[in-house]
């Protein structure tokens, strides 16, 4: 009985903390699909990519660049209360030049319906500038479609 009381008290404390922070039950349990690309303040040639995919709708993120960049970190985590997979990447640019970095959101492993989120990267003087371009459907860009078809392995989990 004493153990049950402790568990109940712990659940009440956690619930109270979440409510006081403005979190609702639906915020915790609703799957999310989102993306962000930010530069690193400490290292001018490094940038971070945070991707969240709603696994209940069979979404999956892929990244592609038309330049040589090094992946320094890849952290994957699944939501505790929802069906969201989160990928946190860290990339380092090898050389100073302009290139395009693509985030590719694929549903049901079908590139025909994929959504592209392009970023124009400009590296000059040891610093990277990131400009988000307008998103579009992959089926409108035949050249990129051909490139991604050969570059991405959609069957891998």
N, C-alpha and C positions, 0 to 999 in steps of 0.2 A: 504494500500500500504506500509505503514511504517513497519507493522508486517511482510509482505512478504519479505521485504528487510532484516530484522533482521534474518529471517529463512535462507535466501540465504547466508548471511554472516556467520552464524553459520555452515552451511553445508560446505562452502569453508574452514573455519578454521579447522574443524574436518578432512576434506579430506587432507588438507595440512599437518596437524600434522601426520596423518597416513603415508603419502607418505614420509615425512622427516624421520620417524622412520623405514622406509624400509618395511612397510606393503603394500601389494598390494590388490586389490579388490578380487582376487582369494584366497589369504590367508584368508581373512575374510569370504568368502562365501563357501569355500570347506569344507565338513565334514571331520573329523579327527578320526582315531582310533589309540590310543597309550596307553602305560602303563609305570609306573615307581614306584619303591620302594626305599625309601631312609630312612636312620636312622636319628633320631633327635639328633642334636648336644648338646642340653641342657639336655636331659634325656636319659640315656644310654639304658633304657628298652622300649623306645617308637620308633615306626617307622611310616612313612607316605606312603600312597599309592595314586597315582594320576592316574585315568583311564579316557580315552576319548573314546566314542563309536559313530560310524557313524550310526545314527538312520535311515538314508535313505536306508541303506543296512540291516536293522534289526539286527544289532549287539547289544549285551548286555554283560556287564562284571559281573562276580561273583567272590567272594573270598572264599577260603576254607583253613583251617589249620588243620594239624593233631595233634595240641596241643591246650590247653586252652589259648586263648588270649582275652583281653578285648577291645572292640571297644569304643574308647573315643570320636570320632568325626565322623560324616558322613554328608558331605555337597554335595548337588546335585544341578547342574545348567545346563540350556540348553543354547546353543549358540544363540546369538542375531541375527546373520545374516546367520548362517548355521545350519544344522541339526545334531549337535554334543551334546551329553549329557556328562557332566563331573561329575565324582564322586571323592571327596577328602575324604579319610579315614585317621584316626589316630588310631593306635592300641598300646596297652601296653601289654607287655609279663608278665605273672604272676610269672614264676619261671625260674631259670637258668637251661637250658637244650638245646639240639639240636632238631630241628623240621623242617618240610617242610611247606612252605606257598605257596599256589597255586593261580594264577590268571587264571580264566577260561573265555575265549572269546567264546560266543555262538552266532551263527547266526540262525535266524528263530526258536528259542527255540528248537533246535535239538542238543542234546548232542553227537550224533554219529559223527557230523562234528566239534565238539568243538576243540579249540586250547588251550593247557595248557602251561602256563609260570610258571615253578616252581622256588622257591627261597629256598636255604638252609640257615636256620637261626641258629646261634650258639650264645647262651647267656652264658657268663662267666664273673665273676667279676663285675657285674652291667653294662655290656656293650654288645651290640648286634652286631654281624658281619653278613653281608648279602652277599650271593653269588648267583648270577643269574645262573641257570642251563640252559641247552639247551631246547628250546621249542619243543613240539611234539604234535601230534594229539591224542585226548583222546581215540579214538577207538583202539589204540595200547596198552593201559594200562587197561586191563579188571577189575583188582581189584579197581583201582581208579574210573573207570566207574560205577561200582556197588555202591561204596560209594557215589559218587556225585549224582547218580540217586535218592538215598533215602534222601540225605542231601539238595539238591537244589530244590526250588520251581520255576520252569521255567514259570509258568503261572502268577506269581505275577508281577505287573508293578511297 
